[in-house]
Amino acid sequence: MTDTLAATATAGGLPPGSGSVALVVLAATLVYAVSCTWWPFRRCWVCKGTGRRSRKDGKVFRPCRWCRGTSRRLRIGRRVFNAIRARQRDAA
C-alpha cells in the first residue's frame, strides 16, 4: 500500500506517459500555428480550387459563392488568429 501511495505522490496522479502526450500535442499545435502563419489560405472545398461552380448538367458556370471566385478560403487557425489580433487591437 505504501508503494502505491509513493507512486501516486511522485507522479502527481497522472498516468505514465501523459507528459509525452502533452508534449506531442503542444508540438502539433505549434506546427499548425506556424503553418497558418506561412500559408493562411487553403483550397476551396466547394469548387475544389477552380473558383467556379456549374449546374448539374455542366453547361452554365458561375463564380463559387463560398470563395467568391478566388478558389481560396481562409484556414480556421488563421481565422482564430485574426480574431484574437482584432480583439487586442480594439482593446488598446
N, C-alpha and C positions, 0 to 999 in steps of 0.2 A: 504494500500500500504506500509506503514511503517513496518507492521508486516512481510510482505514478504521480504522486504529488510533486516530486522534484522535476520530473519531465514536463509537467504542466506549468510549473512556475518558471522554468527556463525558456520554454517555447512560447510563453505568453498565451497559451490556449489555442494557438493556430496549428493546423495540421502541417506535417512536414512537407517542404517543397512549396509552400504558399508564397514565400518571398521571391522565389524564382518566377512563379507565375505572375506576380505583380510586376516584376521587372520586365518580363516579356510584354505585358500589356502596356506598360509605360513606354517601352521602346517602340511598339507598334503605333501608339498614339503620336509619339514624336515624329516618326517617319511619315505618318499620314498628314500631320500638320505641315511639315516641310514640303511634302508633295502638293498640298493645297496652295502653298505659297508660290511654288515654282510653276505649277500647272493648274490654274484656278478653274479652267473650263474642261468640260467633258463633252463627248459626242451626244447629241440629242437622241434619246431612245425612241421617240415617236417617229421621226423621219429617218432614223438611222444615219444621221450625218449628211443627208442630201440637202436639207433646207427646204424641201418641198414635199407636199402630200398630194396624193392623187385620189380620184374617186375609185370605187371598187372595180370599175371596168378599165381603169388606167388611161382614160382619154383626156381628162382635164387635170392639170397640175396647178396647185395654189401654194403660196408660202405656208410653211408649217406655223401653226398658231402657237405652239409651245415654245419654239426657239425664235419665232418671228423671222424665219428665213435665214438665220445666221448659221445654222447647223451645229451650234454650240450652246450649252447650258452651264450655268454656274454650279460648281460642285457643292454639296451640302456643307462640307467642312469650311469652305471659303465663305459661304453664306453666313455661317455662325460667326466666323472671324470678323466679317464685315459688320455684323450686328453688334458685336462686342465693342469694336472700334468706334462705331457711331454713338453708342451709349456713353463711352468715355469722352468722346469729343463734345457731346451735348451737355455732359455734366460739368465740363470745365468752363 
